[in-house]
Amino acid sequence: MVKQDPLFKKANAGTYIGFDFGNKKIGAAIGQTITATASPLQTIRSINQSPDWAIISKLIEEWRPSGLVVGISRQSDGSDNPITPRMLKFCRQLEGRYQLPVYQQDETLSTFEAKQLLFDEIKLSAARLWEVQDQLAAQLILQTWLNSHTK
């Protein structure tokens, strides 16, 4: 009989964490394939334009996802935006650190959509909008991915 490490925790099948990567902030969302829904989690402030790996590690430990979804921004013609290489590096870092599959999802206009929704429909103040827009963008990214992977 093989003994398992007591610190090892099995992944929650069908649970995914989505990320909206930015230089200053990273939005995080949680979603499940069973319900095909995503919900905002939190905004992670970057440290000197680097991800706060301690907070990301806590999210991974708490939710034990089956995989991760990262929004990738590109120009309308498909070419890279100035931030695209940093987004791709973030994907590689996630995969290397957590040994989880990382899926890339087109995030075209997700932050813009999130801002419009929060400002126009929910009527948030500019300060509160700045705090939650990345979480909602991550939710939109993850929801788009779930919609195309749960049919």
LUMDRENTI-603991 format. One record per atom (N, C-alpha, C, CB): residue in three letters; x, y, z; atom name. Coordinates in nm, 2 decimals. Glycine has a CB too. Example, Ala and Ser with C-alpha at 12.3 -4.5 7.8 and 13.67 -1.06 7.14 Angstrom:
REM residues 2
Ala/1.32/-0.57/0.78/N
Ala/1.23/-0.45/0.78/CA
Ala/1.32/-0.33/0.78/C
Ala/1.13/-0.45/0.90/CB
Ser/1.28/-0.22/0.71/N
Ser/1.37/-0.11/0.71/CA
Ser/1.29/0.00/0.79/C
Ser/1.41/-0.06/0.57/CB
END
This chain:
REM residues 151
Met/0.08/-0.12/0.00/N
Met/0.00/0.00/0.00/CA
Met/0.09/0.12/0.00/C
Met/-0.10/0.00/0.12/CB
Val/0.06/0.22/-0.09/N
Val/0.14/0.34/-0.10/CA
Val/0.08/0.45/-0.01/C
Val/0.15/0.39/-0.25/CB
Lys/0.16/0.51/0.07/N
Lys/0.11/0.62/0.16/CA
Lys/0.13/0.75/0.08/C
Lys/0.19/0.62/0.29/CB
Gln/0.02/0.83/0.10/N
Gln/0.03/0.96/0.03/CA
Gln/0.08/1.06/0.13/C
Gln/-0.11/1.00/-0.02/CB
Asp/0.15/1.16/0.08/N
Asp/0.19/1.27/0.17/CA
Asp/0.07/1.34/0.23/C
Asp/0.28/1.37/0.08/CB
Pro/0.07/1.36/0.36/N
Pro/-0.05/1.42/0.42/CA
Pro/-0.08/1.56/0.38/C
Pro/-0.04/1.42/0.57/CB
Leu/0.03/1.63/0.32/N
Leu/0.01/1.77/0.28/CA
Leu/-0.05/1.77/0.13/C
Leu/0.14/1.84/0.28/CB
Phe/-0.05/1.66/0.07/N
Phe/-0.10/1.65/-0.07/CA
Phe/-0.25/1.66/-0.07/C
Phe/-0.05/1.52/-0.14/CB
Lys/-0.30/1.75/-0.15/N
Lys/-0.45/1.76/-0.15/CA
Lys/-0.49/1.74/-0.30/C
Lys/-0.50/1.89/-0.10/CB
Lys/-0.59/1.65/-0.32/N
Lys/-0.63/1.62/-0.45/CA
Lys/-0.70/1.75/-0.52/C
Lys/-0.73/1.50/-0.45/CB
Ala/-0.68/1.76/-0.64/N
Ala/-0.74/1.88/-0.72/CA
Ala/-0.90/1.86/-0.72/C
Ala/-0.69/1.88/-0.86/CB
Asn/-0.97/1.97/-0.71/N
Asn/-1.11/1.97/-0.73/CA
Asn/-1.14/1.96/-0.88/C
Asn/-1.17/2.10/-0.67/CB
Ala/-1.19/1.84/-0.92/N
Ala/-1.22/1.82/-1.06/CA
Ala/-1.32/1.92/-1.11/C
Ala/-1.27/1.68/-1.08/CB
Gly/-1.29/1.98/-1.22/N
Gly/-1.38/2.08/-1.28/CA
Gly/-1.37/2.22/-1.23/C
Gly/-1.52/2.03/-1.27/CB
Thr/-1.28/2.24/-1.14/N
Thr/-1.26/2.38/-1.08/CA
Thr/-1.14/2.44/-1.15/C
Thr/-1.24/2.37/-0.92/CB
Tyr/-1.16/2.57/-1.19/N
Tyr/-1.06/2.64/-1.26/CA
Tyr/-1.05/2.78/-1.20/C
Tyr/-1.09/2.65/-1.41/CB
Ile/-0.93/2.83/-1.20/N
Ile/-0.90/2.97/-1.16/CA
Ile/-0.87/3.05/-1.29/C
Ile/-0.79/2.99/-1.05/CB
Gly/-0.93/3.16/-1.31/N
Gly/-0.90/3.25/-1.42/CA
Gly/-0.83/3.37/-1.38/C
Gly/-1.03/3.29/-1.49/CB
Phe/-0.74/3.42/-1.46/N
Phe/-0.66/3.54/-1.43/CA
Phe/-0.67/3.65/-1.54/C
Phe/-0.52/3.50/-1.41/CB
Asp/-0.69/3.77/-1.50/N
Asp/-0.67/3.88/-1.59/CA
Asp/-0.54/3.95/-1.55/C
Asp/-0.80/3.98/-1.58/CB
Phe/-0.44/3.93/-1.63/N
Phe/-0.30/3.97/-1.60/CA
Phe/-0.28/4.12/-1.64/C
Phe/-0.20/3.89/-1.67/CB
Gly/-0.23/4.20/-1.55/N
Gly/-0.19/4.33/-1.57/CA
Gly/-0.06/4.36/-1.50/C
Gly/-0.30/4.43/-1.53/CB
Asn/0.01/4.47/-1.54/N
Asn/0.14/4.50/-1.48/CA
Asn/0.13/4.54/-1.33/C
Asn/0.21/4.61/-1.56/CB
Lys/0.02/4.61/-1.30/N
Lys/0.00/4.66/-1.16/CA
Lys/-0.10/4.57/-1.08/C
Lys/-0.06/4.80/-1.17/CB
Lys/-0.19/4.51/-1.15/N
Lys/-0.29/4.42/-1.08/CA
Lys/-0.33/4.30/-1.16/C
Lys/-0.42/4.51/-1.05/CB
Ile/-0.36/4.19/-1.09/N
Ile/-0.41/4.07/-1.16/CA
Ile/-0.54/4.04/-1.10/C
Ile/-0.30/3.95/-1.14/CB
Gly/-0.64/4.03/-1.18/N
Gly/-0.77/3.99/-1.14/CA
Gly/-0.78/3.84/-1.13/C
Gly/-0.89/4.05/-1.23/CB
Ala/-0.85/3.78/-1.03/N
Ala/-0.87/3.64/-1.02/CA
Ala/-1.02/3.60/-1.01/C
Ala/-0.79/3.58/-0.90/CB
Ala/-1.06/3.49/-1.07/N
Ala/-1.19/3.44/-1.06/CA
Ala/-1.19/3.29/-1.05/C
Ala/-1.27/3.49/-1.19/CB
Ile/-1.30/3.24/-1.00/N
Ile/-1.31/3.09/-0.98/CA
Ile/-1.43/3.05/-1.06/C
Ile/-1.33/3.06/-0.83/CB
Gly/-1.42/2.93/-1.12/N
Gly/-1.53/2.87/-1.19/CA
Gly/-1.53/2.72/-1.19/C
Gly/-1.52/2.92/-1.34/CB
Gln/-1.65/2.66/-1.22/N
Gln/-1.66/2.52/-1.22/CA
Gln/-1.73/2.48/-1.35/C
Gln/-1.75/2.47/-1.10/CB
Thr/-1.68/2.36/-1.41/N
Thr/-1.74/2.31/-1.53/CA
Thr/-1.88/2.25/-1.50/C
Thr/-1.65/2.21/-1.60/CB
Ile/-1.90/2.20/-1.38/N
Ile/-2.03/2.14/-1.35/CA
Ile/-2.14/2.24/-1.36/C
Ile/-2.03/2.08/-1.20/CB
Thr/-2.12/2.36/-1.31/N
Thr/-2.23/2.46/-1.32/CA
Thr/-2.21/2.56/-1.44/C
Thr/-2.23/2.55/-1.19/CB
Ala/-2.09/2.55/-1.50/N
Ala/-2.05/2.63/-1.61/CA
Ala/-2.06/2.78/-1.58/C
Ala/-2.14/2.60/-1.73/CB
Thr/-2.02/2.81/-1.45/N
Thr/-2.03/2.95/-1.41/CA
Thr/-1.90/2.99/-1.35/C
Thr/-2.14/2.97/-1.31/CB
Ala/-1.87/3.12/-1.35/N
Ala/-1.75/3.18/-1.30/CA
Ala/-1.79/3.30/-1.21/C
Ala/-1.65/3.23/-1.41/CB
Ser/-1.71/3.32/-1.10/N
Ser/-1.74/3.43/-1.00/CA
Ser/-1.61/3.50/-0.97/C
Ser/-1.80/3.37/-0.87/CB
Pro/-1.62/3.63/-0.95/N
Pro/-1.49/3.70/-0.92/CA
Pro/-1.44/3.66/-0.78/C
Pro/-1.52/3.85/-0.91/CB
Leu/-1.31/3.66/-0.77/N
Leu/-1.24/3.62/-0.64/CA
Leu/-1.18/3.74/-0.57/C
Leu/-1.14/3.51/-0.66/CB
Gln/-1.08/3.80/-0.64/N
Gln/-1.00/3.91/-0.58/CA
Gln/-0.91/3.97/-0.68/C
Gln/-0.92/3.86/-0.45/CB
Thr/-0.86/4.09/-0.64/N
Thr/-0.76/4.16/-0.71/CA
Thr/-0.63/4.15/-0.64/C
Thr/-0.80/4.31/-0.74/CB
Ile/-0.53/4.11/-0.71/N
Ile/-0.40/4.08/-0.66/CA
Ile/-0.31/4.20/-0.71/C
Ile/-0.34/3.94/-0.70/CB
Arg/-0.26/4.28/-0.61/N
Arg/-0.17/4.38/-0.65/CA
Arg/-0.03/4.33/-0.68/C
Arg/-0.16/4.49/-0.54/CB
Ser/0.03/4.37/-0.79/N
Ser/0.17/4.33/-0.82/CA
Ser/0.27/4.40/-0.74/C
Ser/0.19/4.35/-0.97/CB
Ile/0.38/4.33/-0.72/N
Ile/0.49/4.39/-0.65/CA
Ile/0.60/4.43/-0.75/C
Ile/0.55/4.29/-0.54/CB
Asn/0.63/4.56/-0.76/N
Asn/0.73/4.60/-0.86/CA
Asn/0.70/4.54/-1.00/C
Asn/0.87/4.57/-0.82/CB
Gln/0.58/4.54/-1.04/N
Gln/0.53/4.48/-1.17/CA
Gln/0.56/4.33/-1.18/C
Gln/0.60/4.55/-1.28/CB
Ser/0.56/4.26/-1.07/N
Ser/0.58/4.12/-1.07/CA
Ser/0.46/4.06/-0.99/C
Ser/0.71/4.07/-1.00/CB
Pro/0.41/3.94/-1.03/N
Pro/0.30/3.88/-0.96/CA
Pro/0.33/3.86/-0.82/C
Pro/0.26/3.75/-1.03/CB
Asp/0.23/3.87/-0.73/N
Asp/0.25/3.84/-0.59/CA
Asp/0.22/3.69/-0.57/C
Asp/0.15/3.92/-0.50/CB
Trp/0.33/3.61/-0.59/N
Trp/0.32/3.47/-0.59/CA
Trp/0.27/3.41/-0.46/C
Trp/0.45/3.41/-0.62/CB
Ala/0.29/3.48/-0.35/N
Ala/0.24/3.43/-0.22/CA
Ala/0.08/3.43/-0.22/C
Ala/0.29/3.52/-0.10/CB
Ile/0.02/3.53/-0.27/N
Ile/-0.13/3.53/-0.28/CA
Ile/-0.18/3.43/-0.38/C
Ile/-0.18/3.67/-0.31/CB
Ile/-0.11/3.42/-0.49/N
Ile/-0.15/3.32/-0.60/CA
Ile/-0.14/3.18/-0.54/C
Ile/-0.07/3.34/-0.73/CB
Ser/-0.03/3.16/-0.47/N
Ser/-0.01/3.02/-0.41/CA
Ser/-0.13/2.99/-0.31/C
Ser/0.12/3.02/-0.34/CB
Lys/-0.17/3.09/-0.23/N
Lys/-0.28/3.07/-0.13/CA
Lys/-0.41/3.04/-0.21/C
Lys/-0.30/3.20/-0.05/CB
Leu/-0.43/3.10/-0.32/N
Leu/-0.55/3.07/-0.40/CA
Leu/-0.55/2.93/-0.45/C
Leu/-0.57/3.17/-0.52/CB
Ile/-0.43/2.89/-0.50/N
Ile/-0.41/2.75/-0.56/CA
Ile/-0.43/2.65/-0.44/C
Ile/-0.27/2.74/-0.62/CB
Glu/-0.38/2.68/-0.33/N
Glu/-0.39/2.59/-0.21/CA
Glu/-0.53/2.58/-0.17/C
Glu/-0.30/2.63/-0.10/CB
Glu/-0.60/2.69/-0.16/N
Glu/-0.74/2.70/-0.11/CA
Glu/-0.84/2.63/-0.21/C
Glu/-0.78/2.84/-0.09/CB
Trp/-0.83/2.66/-0.33/N
Trp/-0.93/2.61/-0.43/CA
Trp/-0.89/2.48/-0.50/C
Trp/-0.95/2.72/-0.54/CB
Arg/-0.76/2.45/-0.50/N
Arg/-0.71/2.32/-0.56/CA
Arg/-0.77/2.30/-0.70/C
Arg/-0.74/2.20/-0.47/CB
Pro/-0.74/2.39/-0.79/N
Pro/-0.80/2.38/-0.92/CA
Pro/-0.74/2.27/-1.01/C
Pro/-0.79/2.51/-1.00/CB
Ser/-0.82/2.23/-1.11/N
Ser/-0.78/2.13/-1.21/CA
Ser/-0.69/2.20/-1.31/C
Ser/-0.90/2.06/-1.28/CB
Gly/-0.71/2.33/-1.33/N
Gly/-0.63/2.40/-1.43/CA
Gly/-0.65/2.55/-1.41/C
Gly/-0.67/2.36/-1.57/CB
Leu/-0.58/2.63/-1.49/N
Leu/-0.58/2.77/-1.48/CA
Leu/-0.61/2.83/-1.62/C
Leu/-0.44/2.83/-1.43/CB
Val/-0.68/2.94/-1.62/N
Val/-0.71/3.01/-1.75/CA
Val/-0.66/3.15/-1.74/C
Val/-0.87/3.00/-1.78/CB
Val/-0.58/3.19/-1.84/N
Val/-0.53/3.33/-1.84/CA
Val/-0.57/3.40/-1.97/C
Val/-0.37/3.32/-1.84/CB
Gly/-0.62/3.52/-1.95/N
Gly/-0.66/3.60/-2.06/CA
Gly/-0.54/3.65/-2.13/C
Gly/-0.75/3.72/-2.02/CB
Ile/-0.54/3.64/-2.27/N
Ile/-0.43/3.69/-2.35/CA
Ile/-0.48/3.80/-2.44/C
Ile/-0.36/3.57/-2.43/CB
Ser/-0.42/3.91/-2.44/N
Ser/-0.46/4.03/-2.51/CA
Ser/-0.37/4.04/-2.64/C
Ser/-0.44/4.16/-2.43/CB
Arg/-0.44/4.06/-2.75/N
Arg/-0.37/4.08/-2.88/CA
Arg/-0.44/4.20/-2.96/C
Arg/-0.38/3.95/-2.97/CB
Gln/-0.37/4.25/-3.06/N
Gln/-0.43/4.35/-3.14/CA
Gln/-0.54/4.29/-3.23/C
Gln/-0.32/4.41/-3.24/CB
Ser/-0.63/4.37/-3.29/N
Ser/-0.74/4.32/-3.37/CA
Ser/-0.69/4.24/-3.49/C
Ser/-0.82/4.44/-3.42/CB
Asp/-0.56/4.27/-3.53/N
Asp/-0.51/4.19/-3.65/CA
Asp/-0.44/4.06/-3.60/C
Asp/-0.41/4.27/-3.72/CB
Gly/-0.44/4.03/-3.47/N
Gly/-0.38/3.91/-3.42/CA
Gly/-0.24/3.93/-3.37/C
Gly/-0.39/3.80/-3.52/CB
Ser/-0.18/4.04/-3.40/N
Ser/-0.04/4.06/-3.35/CA
Ser/-0.04/4.10/-3.20/C
Ser/0.02/4.18/-3.43/CB
Asp/0.08/4.08/-3.14/N
Asp/0.09/4.10/-3.00/CA
Asp/0.07/4.25/-2.96/C
Asp/0.23/4.06/-2.95/CB
Asn/0.01/4.27/-2.84/N
Asn/0.01/4.40/-2.78/CA
Asn/0.14/4.42/-2.70/C
Asn/-0.11/4.42/-2.68/CB
Pro/0.18/4.53/-2.65/N
Pro/0.30/4.55/-2.57/CA
Pro/0.30/4.45/-2.45/C
Pro/0.32/4.69/-2.53/CB
Ile/0.19/4.42/-2.39/N
Ile/0.19/4.34/-2.27/CA
Ile/0.18/4.19/-2.30/C
Ile/0.07/4.38/-2.19/CB
Thr/0.15/4.15/-2.43/N
Thr/0.13/4.01/-2.46/CA
Thr/0.25/3.92/-2.42/C
Thr/0.11/3.99/-2.61/CB
Pro/0.37/3.96/-2.44/N
Pro/0.49/3.87/-2.40/CA
Pro/0.49/3.85/-2.25/C
Pro/0.62/3.94/-2.44/CB
Arg/0.45/3.95/-2.17/N
Arg/0.44/3.94/-2.02/CA
Arg/0.33/3.84/-1.98/C
Arg/0.43/4.08/-1.95/CB
Met/0.22/3.85/-2.05/N
Met/0.11/3.76/-2.03/CA
Met/0.15/3.61/-2.05/C
Met/-0.01/3.79/-2.11/CB
Leu/0.22/3.59/-2.16/N
Leu/0.27/3.46/-2.20/CA
Leu/0.37/3.41/-2.10/C
Leu/0.33/3.46/-2.34/CB
Lys/0.46/3.50/-2.05/N
Lys/0.55/3.46/-1.94/CA
Lys/0.48/3.42/-1.82/C
Lys/0.65/3.58/-1.91/CB
Phe/0.38/3.49/-1.78/N
Phe/0.29/3.46/-1.66/CA
Phe/0.24/3.32/-1.68/C
Phe/0.18/3.57/-1.65/CB
Cys/0.19/3.29/-1.80/N
Cys/0.14/3.15/-1.82/CA
Cys/0.24/3.05/-1.80/C
Cys/0.09/3.14/-1.97/CB
Arg/0.36/3.07/-1.85/N
Arg/0.47/2.97/-1.83/CA
Arg/0.51/2.96/-1.68/C
Arg/0.60/3.01/-1.91/CB
Gln/0.51/3.07/-1.61/N
Gln/0.54/3.07/-1.47/CA
Gln/0.44/2.99/-1.39/C
Gln/0.56/3.22/-1.42/CB
Leu/0.31/3.02/-1.42/N
Leu/0.21/2.94/-1.35/CA
Leu/0.22/2.79/-1.37/C
Leu/0.07/2.99/-1.40/CB
Glu/0.24/2.75/-1.50/N
Glu/0.26/2.61/-1.53/CA
Glu/0.38/2.55/-1.46/C
Glu/0.27/2.59/-1.68/CB
Gly/0.49/2.62/-1.46/N
Gly/0.61/2.57/-1.39/CA
Gly/0.60/2.57/-1.24/C
Gly/0.73/2.66/-1.43/CB
Arg/0.54/2.66/-1.18/N
Arg/0.53/2.67/-1.03/CA
Arg/0.43/2.57/-0.98/C
Arg/0.49/2.81/-0.99/CB
Tyr/0.31/2.55/-1.05/N
Tyr/0.20/2.48/-0.99/CA
Tyr/0.18/2.34/-1.06/C
Tyr/0.08/2.56/-0.99/CB
Gln/0.25/2.32/-1.17/N
Gln/0.23/2.19/-1.24/CA
Gln/0.09/2.16/-1.27/C
Gln/0.29/2.07/-1.15/CB
Leu/0.02/2.27/-1.32/N
Leu/-0.12/2.26/-1.36/CA
Leu/-0.13/2.30/-1.51/C
Leu/-0.21/2.35/-1.27/CB
Pro/-0.23/2.25/-1.58/N
Pro/-0.25/2.29/-1.72/CA
Pro/-0.29/2.44/-1.72/C
Pro/-0.35/2.21/-1.79/CB
Val/-0.23/2.52/-1.81/N
Val/-0.27/2.66/-1.82/CA
Val/-0.33/2.68/-1.96/C
Val/-0.15/2.75/-1.80/CB
Tyr/-0.45/2.73/-1.96/N
Tyr/-0.52/2.75/-2.09/CA
Tyr/-0.52/2.90/-2.12/C
Tyr/-0.66/2.69/-2.08/CB
Gln/-0.50/2.94/-2.24/N
Gln/-0.50/3.08/-2.28/CA
Gln/-0.64/3.11/-2.34/C
Gln/-0.39/3.11/-2.38/CB
Gln/-0.69/3.22/-2.31/N
Gln/-0.82/3.26/-2.36/CA
Gln/-0.81/3.41/-2.41/C
Gln/-0.93/3.25/-2.25/CB
Asp/-0.86/3.43/-2.53/N
Asp/-0.86/3.57/-2.59/CA
Asp/-0.94/3.66/-2.49/C
Asp/-0.92/3.57/-2.73/CB
Glu/-0.87/3.76/-2.45/N
Glu/-0.94/3.85/-2.35/CA
Glu/-0.98/3.99/-2.42/C
Glu/-0.85/3.88/-2.23/CB
Thr/-0.98/3.99/-2.55/N
Thr/-1.01/4.12/-2.62/CA
Thr/-1.13/4.19/-2.55/C
Thr/-1.04/4.09/-2.77/CB
Leu/-1.10/4.31/-2.51/N
Leu/-1.20/4.40/-2.45/CA
Leu/-1.26/4.35/-2.32/C
Leu/-1.31/4.42/-2.55/CB
Ser/-1.21/4.25/-2.25/N
Ser/-1.27/4.21/-2.12/CA
Ser/-1.26/4.31/-2.02/C
Ser/-1.20/4.08/-2.08/CB
Thr/-1.15/4.38/-2.00/N
Thr/-1.14/4.49/-1.90/CA
Thr/-1.23/4.61/-1.94/C
Thr/-0.99/4.54/-1.89/CB
Phe/-1.24/4.64/-2.07/N
Phe/-1.33/4.75/-2.11/CA
Phe/-1.47/4.71/-2.08/C
Phe/-1.31/4.77/-2.26/CB
Glu/-1.51/4.58/-2.11/N
Glu/-1.65/4.53/-2.08/CA
Glu/-1.67/4.54/-1.93/C
Glu/-1.66/4.39/-2.13/CB
Ala/-1.58/4.50/-1.85/N
Ala/-1.59/4.50/-1.71/CA
Ala/-1.62/4.64/-1.65/C
Ala/-1.47/4.44/-1.64/CB
Lys/-1.54/4.73/-1.70/N
Lys/-1.55/4.87/-1.66/CA
Lys/-1.69/4.93/-1.70/C
Lys/-1.45/4.96/-1.73/CB
Gln/-1.73/4.90/-1.82/N
Gln/-1.87/4.94/-1.87/CA
Gln/-1.98/4.89/-1.78/C
Gln/-1.89/4.90/-2.02/CB
Leu/-1.97/4.76/-1.75/N
Leu/-2.07/4.69/-1.67/CA
Leu/-2.07/4.76/-1.53/C
Leu/-2.04/4.54/-1.66/CB
Leu/-1.96/4.77/-1.47/N
Leu/-1.95/4.82/-1.33/CA
Leu/-1.99/4.97/-1.33/C
Leu/-1.81/4.81/-1.28/CB
Phe/-1.95/5.05/-1.42/N
Phe/-1.98/5.19/-1.42/CA
Phe/-2.12/5.22/-1.47/C
Phe/-1.88/5.27/-1.51/CB
Asp/-2.17/5.16/-1.58/N
Asp/-2.30/5.19/-1.63/CA
Asp/-2.41/5.13/-1.56/C
Asp/-2.30/5.15/-1.78/CB
Glu/-2.40/5.00/-1.53/N
Glu/-2.51/4.92/-1.47/CA
Glu/-2.51/4.92/-1.32/C
Glu/-2.51/4.78/-1.53/CB
Ile/-2.39/4.91/-1.26/N
Ile/-2.39/4.90/-1.12/CA
Ile/-2.36/5.03/-1.05/C
Ile/-2.28/4.80/-1.08/CB
Lys/-2.31/5.13/-1.13/N
Lys/-2.29/5.27/-1.08/CA
Lys/-2.19/5.27/-0.97/C
Lys/-2.42/5.33/-1.03/CB
Leu/-2.08/5.21/-0.98/N
Leu/-1.97/5.21/-0.88/CA
Leu/-1.89/5.34/-0.89/C
Leu/-1.88/5.09/-0.89/CB
Ser/-1.84/5.38/-0.78/N
Ser/-1.75/5.50/-0.78/CA
Ser/-1.62/5.46/-0.85/C
Ser/-1.72/5.55/-0.64/CB
Ala/-1.54/5.56/-0.90/N
Ala/-1.42/5.54/-0.97/CA
Ala/-1.32/5.46/-0.88/C
Ala/-1.36/5.67/-1.02/CB
Ala/-1.31/5.49/-0.75/N
Ala/-1.22/5.42/-0.66/CA
Ala/-1.26/5.28/-0.65/C
Ala/-1.22/5.49/-0.52/CB
Arg/-1.38/5.25/-0.63/N
Arg/-1.43/5.11/-0.61/CA
Arg/-1.41/5.04/-0.75/C
Arg/-1.58/5.11/-0.57/CB
Leu/-1.44/5.10/-0.86/N
Leu/-1.43/5.05/-0.99/CA
Leu/-1.28/5.00/-1.01/C
Leu/-1.46/5.15/-1.10/CB
Trp/-1.18/5.08/-0.97/N
Trp/-1.04/5.05/-0.98/CA
Trp/-1.01/4.92/-0.91/C
Trp/-0.95/5.16/-0.94/CB
Glu/-1.08/4.90/-0.79/N
Glu/-1.05/4.78/-0.71/CA
Glu/-1.11/4.65/-0.77/C
Glu/-1.11/4.80/-0.57/CB
Val/-1.22/4.66/-0.83/N
Val/-1.29/4.53/-0.87/CA
Val/-1.29/4.50/-1.02/C
Val/-1.43/4.54/-0.82/CB
Gln/-1.26/4.60/-1.10/N
Gln/-1.27/4.58/-1.25/CA
Gln/-1.19/4.46/-1.30/C
Gln/-1.22/4.70/-1.32/CB
Asp/-1.07/4.43/-1.24/N
Asp/-0.99/4.32/-1.28/CA
Asp/-1.05/4.18/-1.24/C
Asp/-0.85/4.33/-1.22/CB
Gln/-1.11/4.18/-1.13/N
Gln/-1.18/4.06/-1.08/CA
Gln/-1.29/4.02/-1.18/C
Gln/-1.24/4.07/-0.94/CB
Leu/-1.37/4.13/-1.22/N
Leu/-1.48/4.10/-1.32/CA
Leu/-1.42/4.07/-1.45/C
Leu/-1.57/4.23/-1.32/CB
Ala/-1.31/4.13/-1.49/N
Ala/-1.25/4.09/-1.62/CA
Ala/-1.21/3.95/-1.62/C
Ala/-1.13/4.19/-1.65/CB
Ala/-1.15/3.90/-1.50/N
Ala/-1.11/3.76/-1.49/CA
Ala/-1.23/3.67/-1.50/C
Ala/-1.03/3.74/-1.36/CB
Gln/-1.34/3.72/-1.44/N
Gln/-1.46/3.64/-1.44/CA
Gln/-1.51/3.62/-1.59/C
Gln/-1.57/3.70/-1.35/CB
Leu/-1.51/3.73/-1.66/N
Leu/-1.55/3.73/-1.80/CA
Leu/-1.46/3.64/-1.89/C
Leu/-1.55/3.87/-1.86/CB
Ile/-1.33/3.65/-1.86/N
Ile/-1.24/3.56/-1.93/CA
Ile/-1.27/3.41/-1.90/C
Ile/-1.09/3.59/-1.89/CB
Leu/-1.28/3.38/-1.77/N
Leu/-1.31/3.24/-1.73/CA
Leu/-1.44/3.20/-1.78/C
Leu/-1.30/3.23/-1.58/CB
Gln/-1.54/3.28/-1.78/N
Gln/-1.68/3.24/-1.82/CA
Gln/-1.68/3.21/-1.97/C
Gln/-1.78/3.36/-1.79/CB
Thr/-1.60/3.29/-2.05/N
Thr/-1.59/3.27/-2.19/CA
Thr/-1.53/3.13/-2.22/C
Thr/-1.51/3.38/-2.26/CB
Trp/-1.42/3.10/-2.14/N
Trp/-1.35/2.97/-2.15/CA
Trp/-1.45/2.86/-2.12/C
Trp/-1.22/2.97/-2.07/CB
Leu/-1.52/2.87/-2.00/N
Leu/-1.61/2.77/-1.96/CA
Leu/-1.72/2.75/-2.06/C
Leu/-1.67/2.81/-1.82/CB
Asn/-1.77/2.85/-2.12/N
Asn/-1.88/2.84/-2.22/CA
Asn/-1.83/2.76/-2.34/C
Asn/-1.92/2.98/-2.27/CB
Ser/-1.70/2.77/-2.37/N
Ser/-1.66/2.69/-2.49/CA
Ser/-1.60/2.55/-2.45/C
Ser/-1.55/2.77/-2.56/CB
His/-1.60/2.52/-2.32/N
His/-1.54/2.39/-2.28/CA
His/-1.64/2.31/-2.20/C
His/-1.42/2.41/-2.20/CB
Thr/-1.76/2.35/-2.19/N
Thr/-1.86/2.27/-2.11/CA
Thr/-1.98/2.23/-2.19/C
Thr/-1.90/2.35/-1.99/CB
Lys/-1.97/2.24/-2.32/N
Lys/-2.09/2.20/-2.40/CA
Lys/-2.09/2.05/-2.43/C
Lys/-2.09/2.28/-2.53/CB
END
